[in-house]
Amino acid sequence: MAMQAAEIEALIKAALPDAQVTIEDLAGDGDHYAATIVSEAFRGKNRVQQHQIVYAALRGRMGGELHALALQTSAPG
């Protein structure tokens, strides 16, 4: 079953309350999304560590309910 963009955003914001989250449905199928996430939690962390934080926020849904998620992560500028 596909995930809705609002559900992805809610999971991320639950783990990263300060996050600015933008979700785009790339294929219109509810399975392929791009997310841009800006959070202070990413400061001082490399890209892999930042993405691991996001995957942890998704609570194991990556690869199951959520087929593909292209991530852009950064600390506030």
ChimeraX commands (.cxc) that place a marker at each C-alpha (Angstrom):
marker #1 position 0.00,0.00,0.00 radius 0.5
marker #1 position 1.31,3.44,-0.96 radius 0.5
marker #1 position 2.00,6.22,1.51 radius 0.5
marker #1 position 0.56,9.71,1.25 radius 0.5
marker #1 position 2.91,12.71,1.22 radius 0.5
marker #1 position 1.23,14.07,4.36 radius 0.5
marker #1 position 2.02,10.84,6.23 radius 0.5
marker #1 position 5.69,11.01,5.21 radius 0.5
marker #1 position 5.86,14.63,6.33 radius 0.5
marker #1 position 4.15,13.83,9.65 radius 0.5
marker #1 position 6.60,11.02,10.44 radius 0.5
marker #1 position 9.59,13.24,9.67 radius 0.5
marker #1 position 8.22,16.15,11.72 radius 0.5
marker #1 position 7.49,13.82,14.64 radius 0.5
marker #1 position 11.18,12.90,14.75 radius 0.5
marker #1 position 12.49,16.33,13.73 radius 0.5
marker #1 position 10.02,18.93,15.06 radius 0.5
marker #1 position 12.02,21.88,13.71 radius 0.5
marker #1 position 12.22,20.44,10.19 radius 0.5
marker #1 position 11.09,22.30,7.11 radius 0.5
marker #1 position 9.79,19.50,4.89 radius 0.5
marker #1 position 8.79,19.61,1.23 radius 0.5
marker #1 position 7.46,16.40,-0.34 radius 0.5
marker #1 position 6.96,15.93,-4.08 radius 0.5
marker #1 position 5.21,12.92,-5.64 radius 0.5
marker #1 position 7.50,12.25,-8.60 radius 0.5
marker #1 position 5.37,9.77,-10.53 radius 0.5
marker #1 position 1.86,10.51,-9.25 radius 0.5
marker #1 position 1.63,6.95,-7.95 radius 0.5
marker #1 position 2.20,7.46,-4.22 radius 0.5
marker #1 position 5.32,5.30,-4.40 radius 0.5
marker #1 position 8.05,7.61,-5.70 radius 0.5
marker #1 position 8.72,10.78,-3.75 radius 0.5
marker #1 position 11.38,13.45,-3.43 radius 0.5
marker #1 position 11.82,15.12,-0.05 radius 0.5
marker #1 position 13.75,18.24,0.85 radius 0.5
marker #1 position 14.33,18.47,4.58 radius 0.5
marker #1 position 16.07,21.26,6.47 radius 0.5
marker #1 position 16.72,20.64,10.17 radius 0.5
marker #1 position 19.18,21.76,12.81 radius 0.5
marker #1 position 19.57,18.04,13.67 radius 0.5
marker #1 position 21.63,17.68,10.48 radius 0.5
marker #1 position 24.28,20.24,11.45 radius 0.5
marker #1 position 27.75,18.69,11.62 radius 0.5
marker #1 position 26.58,15.39,10.14 radius 0.5
marker #1 position 27.56,14.02,6.75 radius 0.5
marker #1 position 24.97,13.21,4.09 radius 0.5
marker #1 position 24.80,9.51,4.99 radius 0.5
marker #1 position 24.19,10.33,8.66 radius 0.5
marker #1 position 21.52,12.86,7.69 radius 0.5
marker #1 position 19.73,10.32,5.51 radius 0.5
marker #1 position 19.93,7.70,8.27 radius 0.5
marker #1 position 18.10,10.12,10.58 radius 0.5
marker #1 position 15.32,10.46,8.00 radius 0.5
marker #1 position 15.10,6.69,7.41 radius 0.5
marker #1 position 14.84,6.15,11.18 radius 0.5
marker #1 position 12.00,8.70,11.28 radius 0.5
marker #1 position 10.13,6.66,8.66 radius 0.5
marker #1 position 10.08,3.69,11.07 radius 0.5
marker #1 position 10.87,0.89,8.64 radius 0.5
marker #1 position 8.43,1.93,5.93 radius 0.5
marker #1 position 11.21,2.58,3.39 radius 0.5
marker #1 position 11.27,-0.25,0.85 radius 0.5
marker #1 position 7.81,-1.46,1.88 radius 0.5
marker #1 position 4.96,1.05,1.90 radius 0.5
marker #1 position 7.37,3.65,0.56 radius 0.5
marker #1 position 9.13,2.36,-2.54 radius 0.5
marker #1 position 11.44,5.25,-3.41 radius 0.5
marker #1 position 12.39,8.48,-1.66 radius 0.5
marker #1 position 14.98,10.84,-3.11 radius 0.5
marker #1 position 16.39,12.90,-0.27 radius 0.5
marker #1 position 17.94,16.35,-0.08 radius 0.5
marker #1 position 18.91,17.18,3.48 radius 0.5
marker #1 position 20.68,20.14,5.03 radius 0.5
marker #1 position 21.04,22.23,8.16 radius 0.5
marker #1 position 19.50,25.71,8.10 radius 0.5
marker #1 position 21.65,28.23,6.25 radius 0.5
marker link #1:1,2 radius 0.2
marker link #1:2,3 radius 0.2
marker link #1:3,4 radius 0.2
marker link #1:4,5 radius 0.2
marker link #1:5,6 radius 0.2
marker link #1:6,7 radius 0.2
marker link #1:7,8 radius 0.2
marker link #1:8,9 radius 0.2
marker link #1:9,10 radius 0.2
marker link #1:10,11 radius 0.2
marker link #1:11,12 radius 0.2
marker link #1:12,13 radius 0.2
marker link #1:13,14 radius 0.2
marker link #1:14,15 radius 0.2
marker link #1:15,16 radius 0.2
marker link #1:16,17 radius 0.2
marker link #1:17,18 radius 0.2
marker link #1:18,19 radius 0.2
marker link #1:19,20 radius 0.2
marker link #1:20,21 radius 0.2
marker link #1:21,22 radius 0.2
marker link #1:22,23 radius 0.2
marker link #1:23,24 radius 0.2
marker link #1:24,25 radius 0.2
marker link #1:25,26 radius 0.2
marker link #1:26,27 radius 0.2
marker link #1:27,28 radius 0.2
marker link #1:28,29 radius 0.2
marker link #1:29,30 radius 0.2
marker link #1:30,31 radius 0.2
marker link #1:31,32 radius 0.2
marker link #1:32,33 radius 0.2
marker link #1:33,34 radius 0.2
marker link #1:34,35 radius 0.2
marker link #1:35,36 radius 0.2
marker link #1:36,37 radius 0.2
marker link #1:37,38 radius 0.2
marker link #1:38,39 radius 0.2
marker link #1:39,40 radius 0.2
marker link #1:40,41 radius 0.2
marker link #1:41,42 radius 0.2
marker link #1:42,43 radius 0.2
marker link #1:43,44 radius 0.2
marker link #1:44,45 radius 0.2
marker link #1:45,46 radius 0.2
marker link #1:46,47 radius 0.2
marker link #1:47,48 radius 0.2
marker link #1:48,49 radius 0.2
marker link #1:49,50 radius 0.2
marker link #1:50,51 radius 0.2
marker link #1:51,52 radius 0.2
marker link #1:52,53 radius 0.2
marker link #1:53,54 radius 0.2
marker link #1:54,55 radius 0.2
marker link #1:55,56 radius 0.2
marker link #1:56,57 radius 0.2
marker link #1:57,58 radius 0.2
marker link #1:58,59 radius 0.2
marker link #1:59,60 radius 0.2
marker link #1:60,61 radius 0.2
marker link #1:61,62 radius 0.2
marker link #1:62,63 radius 0.2
marker link #1:63,64 radius 0.2
marker link #1:64,65 radius 0.2
marker link #1:65,66 radius 0.2
marker link #1:66,67 radius 0.2
marker link #1:67,68 radius 0.2
marker link #1:68,69 radius 0.2
marker link #1:69,70 radius 0.2
marker link #1:70,71 radius 0.2
marker link #1:71,72 radius 0.2
marker link #1:72,73 radius 0.2
marker link #1:73,74 radius 0.2
marker link #1:74,75 radius 0.2
marker link #1:75,76 radius 0.2
marker link #1:76,77 radius 0.2
view
